[in-house]
Amino acid sequence: MGRNTKNRPPRKRSPSKIAANQAARDAQLEKRQASKQYHLLSCFPGEFLRCKNNQAEVQTTIAANYNLARLRRVVLPKDDNTTFLVPVPPLTDKQKKLVGPAMMPRILLSRPGFTPQANAWVEEIGQVPFLLARFVDVLTAEEQSLLYEAYQEFLAANPSRPEDRGKNRSDTAAYHFCLWAHYKLAAFITRDSLQLKLKEPHRAQVLTLLDKFLSLVISLIVPRLSLLVNHYAPQHIAFMAPVYEKIEAQFAAEFLERPALKLGPLFFAVAVKHGSSQYIHLDGNDFQALWTFIVVISSKDGKWMGGDFFAPQLGGRIPVRGGQAIAAQTKILAHCGMEVHGEGRLVLTCFSHNAMVAKALFGPPKERRKAVVVG
């Protein structure tokens, strides 16, 4: 007669075994990126180096300069299991006049904190070497299921509806969690993260489920992306180090109360939605010199097609399957997600708000104060 194991508590693994398994998983992740395809551009796609956050202008410019119907049919990677890399081509002399070192937006050059020492610090770090990278096997099927189910549990708890910030990029709204700085000089915790419209005990239940989901983002996604970024774009980490230090100090009390809000050091916010953002746009609130990360998650029984990352300036689309991730300079590359057919697809866009990074590095705009050396 078999033993009844139904009510047996889960077996606890020792810290050493957990560490060994993680090390093996990291080694496997690096090995899976060994097959690479480089996509070389003849010139830098600089149409939007000085474009303000005007999505109508972006769509008009792209439509006038690119054959979108043809480019949507062009698949750039040779297969779905290859790391796909687009190196940054040299800027023209005219383009160099529009940006500072490491493609820093020119508007930052007039800030009090952008001293000669700060300029030298930025030049020493250098720019992120790839406009875009697609990484494969970032998450296993089991890990995707954990993330997907945790998010579904959060939705099932009936949280407040997300703020509709992206009508010019998608027909469906996304939740924005953790830290934001839009319309304010100081960073703050997003409304979606606080759920203040809900009454207790409902609010507490929703926040518990939200923090469960965000904790999985921290434990599963952040370490994998950190490993890849450290290898392919250590400049991103170097840029974010002083930013993370200041944000961590600013939100020390909030992070102590809710550790799940502490996403850093690669990014400080995550937007989550089903489907894709189907209208061509720029991520105007992201920091130009850094990567934004797009992680695709498939449910256990997910059956969907489409959702490719379409970037006309690169010459076509890049398929992104469940468990894969795109890292891209999305304030320079106009892009959209192609139509998704089926269900079970979740997209996480991980980024840092431009105002947060700029203020932490070079101080707030229009502030007359003694310059602070960065680095």
C-alpha positions as CSV (number, residue, x, y, z in Angstrom):
1,M,0.0,0.0,0.0
2,G,1.5,3.3,-1.1
3,R,2.3,6.1,1.4
4,N,-0.1,9.1,1.6
5,T,2.0,12.1,0.7
6,K,-0.8,14.5,-0.1
7,N,-0.6,16.5,3.1
8,R,3.2,16.2,3.5
9,P,4.8,19.7,3.7
10,P,7.2,20.6,0.9
11,R,10.7,19.4,1.4
12,K,13.1,22.3,2.3
13,R,16.3,22.5,0.3
14,S,19.5,23.5,2.0
15,P,21.0,26.9,1.2
16,S,24.0,25.3,-0.3
17,K,21.9,23.2,-2.6
18,I,19.8,26.2,-3.6
19,A,23.1,28.1,-4.4
20,A,24.4,25.2,-6.4
21,N,21.2,24.9,-8.4
22,Q,21.3,28.6,-9.1
23,A,24.9,28.5,-10.2
24,A,24.1,25.6,-12.6
25,R,21.1,27.5,-13.9
26,D,23.3,30.6,-14.5
27,A,25.9,28.5,-16.3
28,Q,23.2,27.0,-18.5
29,L,21.9,30.5,-19.3
30,E,25.3,31.7,-20.4
31,K,25.8,28.6,-22.5
32,R,22.4,29.0,-24.2
33,Q,23.5,32.5,-25.4
34,A,26.5,30.9,-27.2
35,S,24.8,30.8,-30.6
36,K,24.7,34.4,-31.7
37,Q,23.6,36.4,-34.7
38,Y,24.8,39.9,-35.3
39,H,22.6,42.3,-37.3
40,L,24.8,45.2,-38.6
41,L,23.3,48.5,-39.5
42,S,24.8,50.7,-42.2
43,C,24.1,53.9,-40.3
44,F,22.7,54.9,-36.9
45,P,18.9,55.3,-36.8
46,G,18.9,58.8,-35.4
47,E,15.5,60.1,-36.4
48,F,14.5,60.6,-32.8
49,L,17.7,61.7,-31.1
50,R,16.0,65.0,-30.3
51,C,12.4,64.1,-30.7
52,K,10.2,65.2,-27.7
53,N,7.7,62.7,-26.4
54,N,5.3,63.2,-29.3
55,Q,4.0,59.9,-30.5
56,A,2.0,61.4,-33.4
57,E,5.3,62.8,-34.7
58,V,6.9,59.4,-34.3
59,Q,4.2,57.6,-36.2
60,T,4.2,60.2,-39.0
61,T,8.0,60.1,-39.4
62,I,8.1,56.3,-39.5
63,A,5.2,56.0,-42.0
64,A,6.9,58.6,-44.2
65,N,10.3,56.9,-44.3
66,Y,9.7,53.2,-44.1
67,N,7.6,50.6,-46.0
68,L,5.8,49.2,-43.0
69,A,3.8,46.6,-44.9
70,R,7.0,45.1,-46.4
71,L,9.1,45.3,-43.2
72,R,6.4,43.6,-41.2
73,R,7.1,40.5,-43.3
74,V,10.9,40.5,-42.7
75,V,12.0,38.3,-39.8
76,L,15.5,39.3,-38.7
77,P,16.8,36.4,-36.6
78,K,17.7,33.2,-38.4
79,D,15.9,31.1,-35.8
80,D,14.1,31.3,-32.5
81,N,16.9,29.9,-30.4
82,T,19.7,32.3,-31.2
83,T,20.9,35.3,-29.2
84,F,20.2,38.2,-31.6
85,L,22.4,41.3,-31.2
86,V,22.3,44.7,-33.0
87,P,25.5,46.7,-32.4
88,V,25.4,50.4,-32.1
89,P,26.7,51.9,-35.4
90,P,28.9,55.0,-35.4
91,L,27.0,58.3,-35.2
92,T,27.5,60.9,-37.9
93,D,29.0,64.3,-37.1
94,K,25.5,65.8,-37.3
95,Q,24.1,63.2,-34.9
96,K,26.9,63.8,-32.5
97,K,25.8,67.4,-32.1
98,L,22.4,66.2,-30.8
99,V,23.7,64.1,-27.9
100,G,26.4,64.1,-25.3
101,P,28.8,61.3,-24.3
102,A,27.2,57.9,-24.3
103,M,24.2,59.3,-26.3
104,M,23.1,61.3,-23.2
105,P,20.2,63.6,-24.2
106,R,21.6,67.1,-24.8
107,I,19.1,68.6,-22.4
108,L,21.1,67.1,-19.6
109,L,24.2,68.9,-20.5
110,S,22.9,72.2,-19.1
111,R,22.1,70.7,-15.7
112,P,24.2,72.0,-12.8
113,G,25.4,68.5,-12.0
114,F,26.8,67.9,-15.4
115,T,30.2,69.2,-14.5
116,P,33.5,68.4,-16.4
117,Q,34.1,65.7,-13.9
118,A,30.6,64.2,-14.5
119,N,31.2,64.4,-18.3
120,A,34.5,62.5,-17.8
121,W,32.7,59.9,-15.7
122,V,30.1,59.3,-18.4
123,E,32.8,59.1,-21.1
124,E,34.8,56.6,-19.1
125,I,31.7,54.4,-18.7
126,G,30.9,54.6,-22.4
127,Q,27.7,53.7,-24.1
128,V,25.7,50.5,-24.1
129,P,27.2,48.6,-27.1
130,F,23.9,47.2,-28.5
131,L,20.8,49.0,-29.7
132,L,18.9,45.7,-29.1
133,A,19.6,42.2,-27.9
134,R,17.2,39.2,-27.8
135,F,18.1,36.7,-25.1
136,V,16.8,33.1,-25.2
137,D,15.9,30.7,-22.3
138,V,15.9,33.5,-19.7
139,L,13.0,31.7,-17.9
140,T,12.1,28.0,-17.8
141,A,8.5,26.9,-18.5
142,E,8.1,26.2,-14.8
143,E,9.2,29.7,-13.8
144,Q,7.0,31.3,-16.4
145,S,4.0,29.4,-14.9
146,L,4.8,30.6,-11.4
147,L,4.9,34.2,-12.6
148,Y,1.8,33.9,-14.8
149,E,-0.3,32.2,-12.1
150,A,0.8,34.7,-9.5
151,Y,-0.3,37.6,-11.7
152,Q,-3.6,35.9,-12.4
153,E,-4.2,35.5,-8.7
154,F,-3.6,39.3,-8.3
155,L,-6.1,40.1,-11.1
156,A,-8.6,37.6,-9.6
157,A,-8.5,39.6,-6.3
158,N,-10.2,42.5,-8.1
159,P,-7.5,45.3,-7.8
160,S,-8.2,48.9,-8.9
161,R,-8.1,49.3,-12.6
162,P,-4.8,50.4,-14.0
163,E,-4.2,54.0,-15.0
164,D,-4.7,54.3,-18.8
165,R,-1.3,55.9,-19.7
166,G,-0.7,54.4,-23.1
167,K,-3.6,55.1,-25.5
168,N,-1.1,56.1,-28.2
169,R,0.6,52.7,-28.0
170,S,-2.0,50.1,-27.1
171,D,-5.8,49.6,-26.8
172,T,-5.3,47.9,-23.4
173,A,-3.9,49.4,-20.3
174,A,-1.0,48.1,-18.3
175,Y,-0.4,48.1,-14.6
176,H,2.7,50.1,-13.6
177,F,4.3,48.9,-10.4
178,C,7.0,50.2,-8.1
179,L,8.8,53.5,-8.6
180,W,7.8,56.3,-11.0
181,A,8.6,60.0,-11.5
182,H,6.3,61.2,-14.2
183,Y,5.1,64.8,-13.8
184,K,7.1,65.2,-10.6
185,L,10.7,66.0,-9.7
186,A,10.8,63.4,-6.9
187,A,10.3,59.7,-7.5
188,F,7.3,58.1,-5.9
189,I,5.5,54.8,-5.6
190,T,2.9,54.3,-8.3
191,R,-0.8,54.3,-7.6
192,D,-1.1,50.8,-9.0
193,S,1.4,49.6,-6.3
194,L,-0.5,51.3,-3.5
195,Q,-4.1,50.4,-4.4
196,L,-5.4,53.3,-2.3
197,K,-8.9,53.3,-3.8
198,L,-9.6,49.9,-2.1
199,K,-10.9,49.6,1.4
200,E,-9.5,47.3,4.1
201,P,-9.3,44.3,4.3
202,H,-9.6,44.0,0.5
203,R,-6.6,46.3,0.0
204,A,-4.4,44.2,2.2
205,Q,-5.4,41.1,0.4
206,V,-4.6,42.6,-3.0
207,L,-1.3,44.0,-1.9
208,T,-0.3,40.6,-0.5
209,L,-0.9,39.0,-3.9
210,L,0.8,41.9,-5.7
211,D,3.9,41.6,-3.5
212,K,3.9,37.8,-4.1
213,F,4.1,38.5,-7.9
214,L,6.7,41.2,-7.6
215,S,8.8,39.0,-5.3
216,L,8.9,36.4,-8.1
217,V,10.1,39.1,-10.5
218,I,12.9,39.9,-8.1
219,S,13.9,36.3,-7.5
220,L,13.5,34.9,-11.1
221,I,13.9,37.7,-13.6
222,V,16.2,40.2,-12.0
223,P,19.2,37.8,-11.4
224,R,19.0,36.4,-15.0
225,L,18.9,39.8,-16.6
226,S,21.7,41.0,-14.3
227,L,23.9,38.1,-15.4
228,L,23.2,38.9,-19.1
229,V,23.6,42.7,-18.7
230,N,26.9,42.3,-16.8
231,H,28.2,40.3,-19.8
232,Y,26.8,42.2,-22.7
233,A,26.3,45.8,-21.4
234,P,28.2,46.5,-18.1
235,Q,27.8,50.2,-18.9
236,H,24.1,49.9,-18.0
237,I,25.1,48.6,-14.5
238,A,27.7,51.3,-14.1
239,F,25.3,54.0,-15.0
240,M,22.7,52.7,-12.6
241,A,25.0,52.2,-9.6
242,P,24.9,55.8,-8.2
243,V,21.2,56.0,-9.1
244,Y,20.3,52.9,-7.2
245,E,22.3,54.1,-4.2
246,K,20.3,57.3,-4.0
247,I,16.9,55.7,-4.6
248,E,17.6,53.0,-2.0
249,A,18.4,55.7,0.6
250,Q,15.3,57.8,-0.4
251,F,12.9,54.8,-0.1
252,A,14.6,52.9,2.8
253,A,11.5,53.0,5.0
254,E,9.2,51.9,2.1
255,F,11.5,49.1,1.1
256,L,11.7,47.9,4.6
257,E,7.9,47.7,4.9
258,R,7.4,46.3,1.4
259,P,10.7,44.6,0.1
260,A,8.8,43.6,-3.1
261,L,9.0,47.2,-4.3
262,K,12.8,47.1,-4.5
263,L,13.4,46.0,-8.1
264,G,16.8,47.5,-8.6
265,P,19.6,47.8,-9.6
266,L,18.8,47.3,-13.3
267,F,15.4,49.0,-13.3
268,F,12.9,50.6,-10.9
269,A,9.5,50.0,-12.6
270,V,7.7,47.2,-14.3
271,A,4.7,47.5,-16.6
272,V,2.6,44.3,-16.9
273,K,-0.1,43.5,-19.4
274,H,-1.6,40.7,-21.5
275,G,-1.2,40.9,-25.3
276,S,1.1,43.6,-26.8
277,S,1.4,47.3,-27.5
278,Q,0.4,47.3,-31.1
279,Y,1.0,51.0,-32.1
280,I,4.4,52.2,-33.2
281,H,5.8,54.4,-30.4
282,L,8.9,55.5,-28.5
283,D,9.2,54.9,-24.8
284,G,9.6,58.6,-24.2
285,N,9.8,58.2,-20.4
286,D,12.7,55.8,-20.4
287,F,16.4,56.9,-20.1
288,Q,18.0,57.3,-23.5
289,A,21.4,55.9,-22.6
290,L,20.1,52.7,-21.0
291,W,18.3,49.5,-21.9
292,T,14.6,48.8,-21.4
293,F,13.8,45.1,-20.9
294,I,10.8,43.3,-22.3
295,V,10.2,39.8,-20.9
296,V,7.6,37.5,-22.4
297,I,5.9,34.9,-20.2
298,S,3.7,32.1,-21.4
299,S,1.2,30.3,-19.2
300,K,1.4,26.6,-18.7
301,D,-1.3,25.9,-21.2
302,G,-0.7,29.0,-23.3
303,K,-1.5,28.7,-26.9
304,W,-0.7,31.9,-28.8
305,M,1.1,33.2,-31.8
306,G,2.5,36.6,-32.8
307,G,3.6,39.4,-30.6
308,D,6.9,39.9,-32.4
309,F,9.0,43.0,-31.6
310,F,8.7,45.2,-34.7
311,A,11.3,47.9,-35.2
312,P,11.2,49.5,-38.6
313,Q,14.5,51.3,-38.2
314,L,16.2,47.9,-37.8
315,G,14.6,46.5,-40.9
316,G,12.1,44.0,-39.7
317,R,10.7,42.1,-36.7
318,I,12.2,40.0,-34.0
319,P,10.2,37.0,-32.7
320,V,10.0,36.8,-28.9
321,R,8.8,33.5,-27.5
322,G,7.8,32.6,-23.9
323,G,10.8,32.8,-21.6
324,Q,12.8,35.1,-23.9
325,A,13.7,38.8,-23.3
326,I,14.4,41.8,-25.4
327,A,16.8,44.5,-24.2
328,A,16.7,47.7,-26.3
329,Q,17.2,51.4,-26.3
330,T,13.5,52.0,-26.7
331,K,13.7,55.8,-26.5
332,I,15.7,55.7,-29.8
333,L,14.1,52.8,-31.6
334,A,10.5,53.2,-32.6
335,H,8.7,49.9,-32.1
336,C,5.6,48.0,-31.4
337,G,4.4,44.5,-30.6
338,M,2.7,42.7,-33.5
339,E,-0.8,41.3,-33.1
340,V,-1.1,38.4,-30.7
341,H,-3.5,35.5,-31.5
342,G,-4.6,33.2,-28.7
343,E,-4.3,33.4,-25.0
344,G,-1.8,32.9,-22.2
345,R,0.8,35.6,-23.1
346,L,2.0,38.1,-20.5
347,V,4.5,40.9,-21.1
348,L,6.6,42.6,-18.5
349,T,8.3,45.9,-19.6
350,C,11.1,46.7,-17.1
351,F,12.5,50.2,-17.1
352,S,13.6,53.2,-15.2
353,H,11.9,56.6,-15.6
354,N,14.0,59.2,-17.3
355,A,13.4,61.8,-14.6
356,M,14.5,59.5,-11.8
357,V,17.8,58.7,-13.5
358,A,18.6,62.2,-14.7
359,K,17.9,63.8,-11.3
360,A,20.0,61.2,-9.4
361,L,22.9,61.6,-11.7
362,F,22.9,65.3,-12.5
363,G,20.3,67.0,-10.3
364,P,16.9,68.4,-11.1
365,P,16.3,70.8,-14.0
366,K,16.4,74.6,-13.4
367,E,17.9,74.2,-9.9
368,R,20.7,76.6,-9.1
369,R,23.0,74.9,-6.7
370,K,26.6,73.9,-6.3
371,A,27.5,71.2,-8.7
372,V,27.8,67.7,-7.4
373,V,30.4,65.4,-8.9
374,V,29.1,62.1,-10.0
375,G,31.1,58.9,-9.5
